[in-house]
């Protein structure tokens, strides 16, 4: 009789409960859940956050849910009982909070960090934008958050890096061993002929669209920049065309920018982001700072909608391939590019084809899933040797466990 192997177990510690329809981070997490489910993992998703009405129904995916607390030794018992093969930290902040408990209670579990994007890079760029300066690599290296995030990467066995730009930063500027990193962008299905048949043609599309979650500072800055400087220049040349702003959790200050007479329509949460993108002729994303891969630009390419964006917008997203739209960094050039894309069918069609090539060549789910599975198995099979070669990681884990552990114990005792 053939023995039935028990499913492998993974614990995902979420910074938030995933909202795939609200955030790019939620979409990324859903892709990872599908990957582990498809590879016969029993998945438990735990978080200290409060769920919202837009949180994904994890149970429907066959994922176990667990509410956990910070600074609580009950988490140790939960870990020991679950005894996962893999623990995946959703962003470095959860590794800081729970990594030492995972290392202590399940030392043989593979520790994976999904960075989502380099939060330190986004944070430094945000400060520079506020101060009207340009963030340098040196500024990033010297930031406190960078030291915390890099330490977290070292303490883990494998970190998933979403953009090629961030991968280069870690390899070339920080000299992190490539064995600790895996560049893993969004894992998407290819755009096929049947998908393209569903795309609305140039003539049937109308208006511009800008999509961005209101909890994300780069999106709010982009919307304000559109309102004050970019859109008036476009509207002057295209007086009957509208710009439709969509986004979950848009604050009141953004909702108040709604001006139908100016063709500036702030419409709030989109029930289906791909539907509104697929009806628009051009996607607008004038991002002045940020990090990672921009979900709105990925979705635009999937919908066959060319985009107008910045160098920050396309950073680390398209390798050597021509962009699926137009890229510039000042208000006048962005407006000119928007008008050109909106009115020139030949240019628009070429940019649409560029977007298709980017998705199919760089975001191929089958290739990326195979790459991830291979690296996980390879690291699991040589975990002791892998950790022995990561002295900096073991040193940081030693100090982190000492400092974080006693602070947590103090808070726990205080709470009692």
Residue pairs with C-beta under 8 A, 6 or more apart in sequence:
7 40
7 41
7 42
8 39
8 40
8 41
8 42
8 85
8 86
9 41
9 42
9 44
9 82
9 83
9 84
9 85
9 86
10 36
10 41
10 42
10 43
10 44
10 84
10 85
10 86
10 87
10 88
11 44
11 46
11 79
11 82
11 84
11 86
11 87
11 88
11 109
12 29
12 32
12 33
12 43
12 44
12 45
12 46
12 87
12 88
12 90
13 46
13 47
13 68
13 87
13 88
13 89
13 90
13 94
13 98
14 29
14 45
14 46
14 47
14 49
14 90
14 94
15 47
15 49
15 90
15 91
15 93
15 94
16 25
16 47
16 49
16 90
17 45
17 47
17 49
17 50
17 51
17 52
17 55
17 56
17 58
18 25
18 26
18 29
18 30
18 33
18 45
18 55
18 56
18 58
19 26
19 52
19 54
19 55
19 56
19 248
20 26
20 27
20 29
20 30
20 56
21 54
21 248
21 272
21 273
22 54
22 213
22 248
22 249
22 269
23 213
23 215
23 216
23 248
23 295
24 213
24 292
24 293
24 294
24 295
24 296
24 298
25 90
25 116
26 56
27 186
27 295
28 114
28 116
28 162
28 186
29 90
29 114
30 56
31 186
31 187
31 188
31 365
32 88
32 114
33 43
33 45
33 58
33 61
33 63
34 61
35 187
35 369
35 372
35 373
36 43
37 43
37 61
37 62
37 63
38 369
39 373
41 85
41 86
42 64
43 61
43 62
43 63
43 64
44 63
44 64
44 65
44 66
44 82
44 84
45 58
45 63
45 64
45 65
45 66
46 65
46 66
46 67
46 68
46 78
47 67
47 68
48 67
48 68
48 69
48 70
48 97
54 248
58 64
58 65
59 65
66 78
68 74
68 75
68 78
69 75
70 97
70 408
70 411
71 408
71 411
71 412
71 415
72 412
73 412
75 98
75 101
76 101
76 104
76 105
79 101
79 102
79 105
79 106
80 105
80 106
83 106
83 109
84 106
84 109
85 109
85 110
85 380
86 109
86 110
86 111
86 112
86 376
86 380
87 102
87 106
87 109
87 110
87 111
87 112
88 112
88 113
88 114
89 95
89 98
89 99
89 111
89 112
89 113
89 114
89 152
89 156
90 114
90 116
91 113
91 114
91 115
91 116
91 119
92 113
92 115
92 119
92 148
92 149
92 152
92 153
93 119
95 111
95 113
95 152
95 155
95 156
96 148
96 152
96 400
96 404
99 111
99 152
99 155
99 156
99 397
99 400
100 397
100 400
100 401
100 404
100 405
100 408
102 109
102 111
103 111
103 155
103 397
103 401
104 401
104 405
108 383
110 157
110 158
110 376
110 379
110 380
110 383
111 155
111 156
111 157
111 158
112 156
112 157
112 158
112 159
112 160
112 376
113 152
113 153
113 156
113 158
113 159
113 160
114 159
114 160
115 149
115 153
115 159
115 160
115 161
115 162
115 166
116 162
116 292
117 162
117 163
117 166
117 290
117 291
117 292
117 293
118 149
118 161
118 166
118 169
118 291
118 292
119 145
119 149
119 291
120 140
120 143
120 145
120 146
120 148
120 149
120 150
121 140
121 146
121 166
121 169
121 291
122 218
122 289
122 290
122 291
122 292
123 143
123 145
124 135
124 139
124 140
124 143
124 145
124 146
125 135
125 289
125 290
125 291
125 312
126 217
126 218
126 289
127 135
128 134
128 135
128 139
128 289
129 221
129 288
129 289
135 289
137 169
137 173
140 146
140 169
141 173
141 174
150 170
150 174
150 176
151 396
151 400
153 159
153 170
153 176
153 180
153 181
154 176
154 180
154 390
154 392
154 393
154 396
155 393
155 396
155 397
155 400
156 180
156 393
157 180
157 379
157 383
157 386
157 387
157 390
158 180
158 181
158 182
158 375
158 376
158 379
159 180
159 181
159 182
160 182
160 184
160 372
161 167
161 170
161 181
161 182
161 183
161 184
162 183
162 184
162 185
162 186
162 292
162 293
162 316
163 183
163 185
163 291
163 292
163 293
163 315
163 316
163 317
164 183
164 316
164 317
164 319
165 315
165 316
166 291
166 292
166 316
167 181
167 183
167 316
170 176
170 181
171 178
171 181
177 389
177 390
179 379
179 386
179 389
179 390
180 390
180 393
182 371
182 372
182 375
184 368
184 371
184 372
185 293
185 317
185 362
185 363
185 368
186 293
186 295
186 298
186 363
187 363
187 365
187 368
187 369
187 372
188 298
188 302
188 359
188 363
188 364
188 365
189 365
190 359
190 360
190 364
190 365
191 301
191 302
191 304
191 356
191 359
191 360
196 304
196 356
198 278
199 278
199 303
199 304
199 352
200 278
200 279
200 304
202 281
202 345
202 348
202 349
203 345
205 279
205 280
205 281
205 305
206 241
206 242
206 279
206 280
206 281
207 241
207 242
207 243
207 244
207 279
207 280
207 281
208 234
208 241
208 242
208 243
208 244
208 280
208 281
208 282
208 283
208 284
208 338
208 342
209 243
209 244
209 245
209 246
209 276
209 277
209 279
209 280
209 282
209 283
209 284
209 305
210 222
210 223
210 226
210 243
210 244
210 245
210 246
210 283
210 284
210 285
211 245
211 246
211 247
211 270
211 273
211 276
211 277
211 283
211 296
211 299
212 218
212 219
212 220
212 222
212 223
212 245
212 246
212 247
212 285
212 296
213 219
213 247
213 248
213 249
214 220
214 247
214 248
214 249
214 250
214 251
214 254
215 248
215 249
216 290
217 289
218 287
218 288
218 289
218 290
218 312
219 247
219 287
220 251
220 254
221 287
221 288
221 289
222 285
222 286
222 287
222 288
223 245
223 247
223 254
223 257
223 266
224 254
224 257
225 286
225 288
225 331
226 243
226 245
226 264
226 284
226 286
227 257
227 264
229 331
230 284
230 286
230 331
230 334
230 335
230 338
231 243
231 262
231 263
231 264
231 335
232 262
233 331
233 332
233 335
234 241
234 243
234 335
234 338
234 339
235 241
235 243
235 262
235 263
237 335
237 339
238 339
238 342
238 343
239 263
240 263
241 263
241 342
242 263
242 264
242 265
243 263
243 264
243 265
243 284
244 265
244 267
244 276
244 280
245 254
245 257
245 264
245 265
245 266
245 267
246 267
246 268
246 269
246 270
246 273
246 276
247 254
247 268
247 269
247 270
248 268
248 269
249 269
250 266
250 268
250 269
254 266
255 266
255 268
257 264
257 266
258 264
258 265
258 266
270 276
273 296
273 299
274 299
274 302
274 303
277 283
277 299
277 300
277 303
277 305
278 303
278 304
278 305
280 305
281 305
281 341
281 342
281 348
282 305
282 306
282 307
282 308
282 325
282 338
282 341
282 342
282 348
283 296
283 297
283 300
283 305
283 306
283 307
283 308
283 325
284 307
284 308
284 309
284 338
285 294
285 296
285 297
285 300
285 307
285 308
285 309
285 310
285 313
286 308
286 309
286 310
286 313
286 334
287 294
287 309
287 310
287 312
287 313
288 310
288 312
289 312
290 312
290 313
291 315
292 316
293 316
293 317
294 309
294 313
294 317
297 307
297 309
297 313
297 314
297 317
297 324
298 317
298 359
298 363
300 306
300 307
300 324
300 325
300 355
301 307
301 324
301 355
301 356
301 358
301 359
302 359
304 352
304 355
304 356
305 352
305 355
306 324
306 325
306 326
306 341
306 348
306 351
306 352
306 355
307 313
307 323
307 324
307 325
307 326
307 351
307 355
308 325
308 326
308 334
308 337
308 338
308 341
309 325
309 326
309 327
310 327
310 328
310 329
310 334
311 327
311 329
313 327
314 323
314 327
317 358
317 362
318 324
318 358
318 362
319 361
319 362
321 354
321 357
321 358
321 361
321 362
322 354
323 351
323 354
323 358
324 351
324 352
324 354
324 355
324 356
324 358
325 337
325 341
325 351
325 354
325 355
326 337
326 338
326 340
326 341
326 351
327 337
328 334
328 336
328 337
340 347
341 347
341 348
341 351
342 348
379 386
387 393
387 394
